Amino acid sequence: MKLAHWLFAWRSSRSVAMDHYRLGLARDKKGDPAGAMAAYSAAIGLDNVPDNVKAMALYNRALLFAALAEPSKAAADLNAILVMTTSVRGVTDAARRRLERLQHRQEATDSARSDRRRTP
C-alpha cells in the first residue's frame, strides 16, 4: 500500500484529473454511461482540480445527465460551470447554450402538460 501511494504521489492533481476525464470519454464512447459518469465525478471530486479540467468534466457529465432524462442534475452541472471564477474558453459558452436549450425544452414540456390538462 505504501509503495502504491509513493508511486502515485509524484503525479499532479491535473494529471490525475485528466486521467479520470479521459477514462470518462472512453467509457462514454464504448456505451458505458454509468462508467463515464463515475469517471467524470471522480475528476470533479478531486482536490485542487484545475478549473479547465473540472469544467470539461462537469460539461460532459451534464450531457450524460441530459441523455439520461435528468435535466435538473444537468442544469446543476451547467450552472456550476457558469459560476466558476476562472473563465474556461469555449466550455462556458457551450454550457450557457446547453442550459438555455434545457430550459426551453423544460418549458415546452411543462406547457404541453398544462395544455393536456385543460383539454377535455
N, C-alpha and C positions, 0 to 999 in steps of 0.2 A: 504494500500500500504506500509506504513512504517513497519507494522507487518511482511509482506511477506519479505521485504528487511532484516529486523532483523533476521528472521528465517533462511534465506539462507546466511547471511553474515559470519557465522561461517564455512561454507564449503570451503575447499581449492580449488584452481583452478584445481588441479589434479583430485579431486573428481568430480567436475562439468564436466570437460572434459571427464572423464571416463564414466559418466552417458550418455553424448551425444554419445560417441563412442559405448557403449553397445546398446543404442537405435538404432543406425545405423545398427549394426549387426542384431538386432531383426527385424527391418523393412526389411532389405535385405532378411532375411530368410523367411519372410512372403510374399515375392514377391512384395515389395513396393520400387522400386529403387529410386523414387523421394523422398520419406520419408527418406530413408537411406542416400541419397546424402545430404539432408538438415541437418540431424543429424551429419554426418561427417564434413560438412562445418562449422557447429556451433562449434564443438570441435576444429577444426583448427583455427577458428577465435577468440577464447577466448584469453584474455591477460594472460601472464605467464603460458602458457600450457607447461608442461614438454615435452622434446624432444621425449621421447619414445611414449607418447600418440599421439602427433602430427604426428609422423612418421607412426604409425599404422593407424591413420585416413586418412592420405594422401595416403597410400598404398591402403586401401580399396576403397577410392574414385576413385583412378586411375583405379582400377579393374572395377568399375562401368562405368567410362568414356569409357574404352576399350569395355565393353559389349554393350554400347550404341552407338558404332561406332564413338567415338570422340577421335581418337588417339592423336591429338595434346594436348588436355587437360590432357589425361592420362600421356603423356610424360612430361608435365609441372609438374604434381604432383610427378612423379617418380624422375625427376631431382631435385625437391625441397628436396626430401629425401637425395639424394646423396650429396648435398652441405651443409647439416646440419653439424654444427661443432661437435656435440656430436654423436659418432657412436652408432647406435642402433642395438644391436646384432640380427642378422637374418633378420631384416627388410631391412637394407641397401643392403645386398646380394640379397635378393629377389627382391628388386626394380631394382637393376642392371640387373639381369637376365630378368625380365619382360620388361625393357626398350630395351634390346637387341632384344627380341622377337618382340616387337612392331616395331622396326626399320627394322628388317628383313622382317616382314610382309608388311610394307610400301614399302620397296624396291621391293619386289616381285609384289606388286600391281602396282607400277609405271612401272616396266619392262613389265608386261603383257599389260598395257595400251599402252605403246610405241610400242610393238610388233603388237598389233591390228591395230594401225595407219599405220604401214608400210605395212601390208598385203593388197594387192589389192582386 
